[in-house]
Amino acid sequence: MIIDIRWNQGGGIPYHLLDLLMRKIAFCSSDLRRTILQPRPTYLQNGPKCLLINGVTQSGGDLLADLVKRSGASTLAGTRTMGAMAGAGGLFIPFINGGFSSPALLPTFADIVTRKLTRLRRDE
Amino acid sequence: MAWGTRNAGSAAVGNMSQNLRLLCVAVGLLGKISAYGQDSTRGAGVPRFPDVSSSQIVFLYAGELWLLPREGGAATPLTKEGGPRSRPKFSPDGRTIAFTGDYDGIYTMPVSGGPVTRLTHKPGATDLCDWTPDGQVLFMTNASFAPAEFGDQGYLRQLFMVASNGGLPRQLPLEHAANGAISRDGQWLAYTPYAEGRSEHRARYHGGFAPDIRLYNLRNHQSKKITTWAGIDTDPMWHGETLYYLSDEGQGGRRNIWSYQMPDGRRRQITHFTDFDVKWPSVGPESAGKGEIVFVKDTHLYLLDLATEAAHKVNFAIPDDRKDVRGREVDAHYGVSGWNPSPDSNGGIELRIAVLESGRWIVRYLNVRSDTIAFQTPFSVGIKKSKP
């Protein structure tokens, strides 16, 4: 499965996608005749996975690539992402010429998330 | 400060905002505005987007294009009150200037002044790159390539060429490219995959969006990346066999001019400024054809002689009728953006107001106590004396 997030400008924290990527088979259920084997939890991808990124992948895209890399949830392919978490946190400081500054408040938060993920992986 | 009951507090706040409105009206009626920090020759502005021909420099200053002799001196205005423009570039013969008008596209005009000719009719962010050696105009636009929406920044562009008298632009065979420059023999296109955008907000940036310079062979369609620095490599410029470009690879992370020698691919740092970035470099022929690069550093224009690799400052004067220096009355009742009490204990305050003049917001300072108005208490304001 290839997830293409080139040109992706991000948005929210991509925890739903990360959740799907990190699912592992707990057990399989079947019908009574045992003709269909259903892996549980559902909506998991047990085969090879790849996240496609490029220099325009930014913000939430940066975070997804970083979380995937640290957690080992998927393989990364492509080029280095933009590294532009600016604006995360919603703080916009206006300038008198009409511009604004949008400092990144999220990296601290991202650090907490990834540390937690690292601990999860160590416990496995 | 004792607020008393909650209701009394609200009343006081309401009273204050009413008095602020009164203050604004009073300023509008009686305020005398005086300008500070005016320089008789330069003003407080910064020249931007310079280019140089064999005899003249053109640059953007205070929203208009100005012409200046290569040796410096008094600048003469080329345009007037038409809106902002950027990136003026002399044609190879030095007789025409192409520029990006922020009103709709790229235009050309004679160096001697006169009517403009519109060259492009594309929506989106369209910016002039440079003239090609055969006298066409090379520009970049995001009009027909938008895998990601960047508003007006235009990080992702495509390169087009158009004849200097207009016509249908022809796209160069690259999916996305910016900052194009074509070598004199027409063989090599130097470009960056990404544009930095119209704002300059990335200092010491090492992310995946940092532009690198690539060479594209227009004859055999081979492409190669010639810079490996993780930071900014941009603004390629050809002079003969040498490709000059801007990079922050050097000491201190400042943007300096570097060179790439074409046969052997040797890269070398040319300027070594550590105080300020080199901005908006643009190559010109120099009076004897030896080549020179004009750029802006700090607030000044500089010329870099490519033969000696020495840079010198070009002094210029902007003629000004000094009409802003005289005190005058303005109606500023809707232009007040804020106010602050000054530190002196006499109850004087200094107002900072933004006034809309000639389509631009300008900040003025007004000493209310010495002019006409003074605060009497924190919650009331009155007119202490009339100006004689």
Interface residues (C-beta under 8 A of the other chain):
Chain A: R6 W7 N8 Q9 I53 N54 G55 V56 T57 Q58 T79 R80 T81 M82 G83 A84 I96 N97 G99
Chain B: P147 A148 E149 Y155 L156 P193 Y194 S199 Y205 H206 G207 G208 F209 A210 S337 A354 W361 V363
